[in-house]
Amino acid sequence: MAEYFNITGTSSAAAELTRELLAPGENVKVSSISLTNVEGTNNCTVDLYIEKKGKGKFYLLKGVELIIGATLIHDDVSFDNSRGQFGLYIKLTKSASETPNVDVIIK
């Protein structure tokens, strides 16, 4: 079953926004992840990673710039958090004064 997220930053001065997409133990098997920059005026930079306490972060994408209206599909993912070990996280960094706005679809 697909998971859908609209990730939108706040209008504060914070340059980064990190969000948990899948918590450890949600029993979601992931095969592809689609990211679309839906913010109308600026690019944003995306980090996508899994993380386990005591083990650290393991990046699927690091510092990838999504241009306005671009969609990136990462379809070679073999992530399964059914054992309750890893969570899936996204970090957005804005490139200008606008807040990042990215749609995420996980299948």
Secondary structure, DSSP 8 states (H G I E B T S, - for coil): --EEEEEE--SSS-SEEEEEEE-TTS--EES-EEEEE--SS--EEEEEEEEETTTEEEEEEEEEEE-TT-EEEE----EE-TTS--EEEEEEEESSSS--EEEEEE-
